[in-house]
Amino acid sequence: MYPFIRLAYQMAKHRNDPPLEFDGVHISQHYCLPWDIDMWMELNNGRTLTLYDLGRLPFSQRIGMISALKRRKWGMVVAGLSVRYRRRVTMFQKFEMRTRAIGRDARFFYLSQTMWRNGEATSSALYRAAVTDKNGMVATDLVAAEMGKPDWNPPLPDWVQAWIEAEDTRIWPPED
């Protein structure tokens, strides 16, 4: 089940945090709970992605994106994702999540999220996110302007650009 209560808690906990710049880092603390683990007694890989929502949505709130989405009746979707898992997180372990925006192109925003335990990264995710309305995707220029940050458009790092290029070579729709 989706962690609605945990999400509500994170949103409430960070509602009075100072606003973040687009490229600021949102830091939040979490625990791996019994319903987050898999048969190997560690944080389930799919649950990791769900828990990343607990950092991404308060981050979006703090940078002003959620307000812009509400004003314009837009939505936000994950359009692509690449994850690295490197260290185990086991039941009841506390971990820190860090969320930040990397940049944007004409269609997508690129976000980085990482989980840390005892000073070591446990996983890292690169997200491609889009804003949508009833007609489809909304250009990032329009979204940034609605947020009052029309000039925020840093160059994407080489590793992000390489991922974008690799994604463009994937067959879509899939053959099977």
N, C-alpha and C positions, 0 to 999 in steps of 0.2 A: 504494500500500500504506500501511496505517496506520503511523505512526511509533512502533512499540512500543519500540524501543531508545531513542529520544529521550525518550519518556514515562518509561521506567524511569530514565533518567539524571536527569531533572528531579525525579522523586519521591525518588530517593536523594540528590540534591544538597540538597534542601530538607527532608529528614526530620528534621534536628536544628535547623532554624530555630525560633526561639521561637514559641509558639502565637500566633495572631492573634485579636483580637476579631472578632466577626461582621462589623463594618464596617471592619475593617482592610484595608490594601492589600498584596497579594502582588505583588512585583516580581521578574521573571525576565528573563534575557538569552538571546537566540536568534540564529541565523543563518539566512538564506535560502540553502538548499542547491540544487544543480542539479536535484534531483527535485521541488523546490517550485515551479518556474517554469512559465509557460505559453509559448505561441508568441510572445508579445510580450516575452519575456525578463524577466518580472517575476513576483513572487509571485502565484500563481494564486488567484483569489477563493475557490474551494472549499477549497484547501489552507490558506488563511488560517483558515477555520473549524476545520479539523482541528488546526492549530497552536494555536489558542486553547485546545484541550484541555490543552496542555502547561502552561498557566497555571491553568486552572480546577481541574484535579485536585489539584495541590499546594496550591492555595488551600483546597480542600475538606478536604484532609488537615490543614492548619494550623489551621483553625477548629474541628476536631473532628467534622466531618460524616461523614467516611469511617468513623471509629470507630463512630459512632452507626448508620450504615447496616449495618456488619458485625454489630454486636450484635443488631440487630433483623431481619437478613436482608432489608433493604430495597434497592431500587435507585434510581438517579437518572436522569432523562431530561430532555432539552431539549424543551420543549413549545411554544416559539415563539422567534423571533429576528428582530432588525432590525439590519442592518449598514450602516455608511457607510464607503466607501472614498474617501480624499482625496489620498493621496500614494503614489507608487510605492515598492516595496521590490524591489530587483534582486538578482541572484545575488551571494552572499557578503557582502551587507550585514548588519551587526549591527543588531538592533532590540531594544527593551525592551518587555516586556508587563506591563501592570498589570491586576490583577483585584481586584474588590471586590464585596461584596454591597450592594445599594441598599435593599432592604426585602422585605416579604412581604405577601401577603394570605392569605385562608383556604386557598387551594389551591396557590399558587405562590411560589417565591422569585425575586427579580429581581436579576440580576447585571450588572455592567458590566465589559467588557474593552476595553482599548485597546492599540494598538501604537504605539510611538514610535521615530523614527529621527532622530538629530541634533537632539533637542529639539522635534521637530514630530510631531504625531499623524498617523499614516498611515491608521489605520482605527479604528473604534469599533463595538462590538457591545453590544446590550442583549439579555439572555437572560431567558426565562421558563423556570424549571426546576421540575420536580416530583419528589417522592419517591414511590416506588411499592412496593407489596407484591403478593402473589399475588391480592389482591382489587381492586387498582386504586390510585388515588392516596391518599396518606397526608396528613392535614391538617398544615399547617405548624405549628400549635400543638403537636401531638404531637412533631414532629421537633425543634422548638426546645427543648421540655422534655427530650427525650432527650439533647440536646446540653448540657443544663445552662444554657440561656439562654432560659427561657420568657418573659422580659419584653422580649426584643429584638423590637421591632415598630415601627420608626420610620415616620413618615408618608412615603408615597411622594411623590417630587417631582412637580410638575405635569406635566412632560414625560413621565414614566413613566405617570402616570394617563391622560394623553391617548392614549398608545400603547395602553394596555389597552382604553380605550373604543373606539378605532378598530378594534382586533382583534375586539372583540365584534360589530362590524357586518359582518364578513366572513361570507360564505355558507359554511356547513359542513353537509354535505359539499359539495365543489365540484360545480358543474353539469357540467363536462366531465371 
